Amino acid sequence: MVEFSAFASIARKHAEAIATDDGAALEHAAIAIVFGHAAVELYINDAGARLLGDKFFEKYLDRADIVAKWAVVSRMAGARVDPGGEAMALLGKLKKARNDLMHPKIEGIDIGTINPDELLGRLTKESRLLPLARDVPRTLDRLRDAALAFEGIDRSLADEFLVTGLVSS
């Protein structure tokens, strides 16, 4: 079984470290976003496969947008996640932040000559990732709350996936 908690714990740790002013806020932000997104996607993929079967999920939902996966899987699990609610809004922001990091579209940069710190700085500044990274713990908490309403999925998986004793307020 995939250890969802490892990804969530790493994301939470780095989101909290942004405020420590250790000179590595950009790196902490990038790590929080990538690992937060990974935790959310791992959970919804696992929940979807448990509800719908591995083959069905892989054939029809595996490559779907993460927001669409949450909408479909939550409905199949008997939970009505409000598409206009906070959990889905935060998920949409997390998805965008992760995509901005993983699929940069920066004009006027020669990738062969830019140093990694400058590239990360431009990515973070251009897409305003620091405030989004600070929201990662709240995003994980709201999605955990939504996942607790899933029928047919062990509730402890939602706790393990996003909390592991690290619930933020």
Secondary structure, 3 states (H helix, E strand, C coil): CCCHHHHHHHHHHHHHHHHHCCCCHHHHHHHHHHHHHHHHHHHHHHHHHHHHCHHHHHHHCCCCCHHHHHHHHHHHCCCCCCCCCHHHHHHHHHHHHHHHHHCCCCCCCCCCCCCHHHHHHHHHHHHCHHHHHHCHHHHHHHHHHHHCCCCCCCHHHHHHHHCCCCCCC
